[in-house]
Amino acid sequence: MQYISHYESPVGNILLAADDIGLTGLWFEGQKYFARGLDQEHEAREIPLFQKVKQWLDIYFSGKEPDFTVPLHFNGTVFQNEVWKILCSIPYGRTMTYGEIAKQIAAQKGVPRMSAQAVGGAVGHNEISIIVPCHRVVGTDGSLTGYAGGLDKKVQLLKLEKADTEAFYIPGKGTAL
């Protein structure tokens, strides 16, 4: 059974989803792929995990890095789960490129290369926004692309973390906007 709750953040309303294992979803209302991993049958209930998630979000939106983690329950393919675990390793206030993630996956698999586009697809389908920090992934050229919550939110989150955003830009056109 999945449970849901809501959280009002400074950058938009958020829907939370969890099961007995951990947090399964954190989506900005109206975002691309909104509630994609949410079971048809779910229940609105304030389970103890949601209190911990909301405490984590309160700290995060105050401009500080939370000093604890919340249990997560990834529901993706093996490849997606590998990518999402790497996302969790990106330090607060720092960024990583799709290409850097692809190189890490290739090294883990013992293959010469991995597609940065495949990594982008996995990053884009991350169900647990913010806590699994897909907003910290940028293009090799400094482009801020591919955030399901919207590029405006990606910029706000990076600025909240005091990430160095001077070299980043929003491309004028492209498929990842």
Summary of the structure (lengths in Angstrom):
residues: 177
radius of gyration: 15.8
end to end distance: 33.9
largest distance: 46.8
contacts: 519
relative contact order: 0.15
helix: 33%
strand: 18%
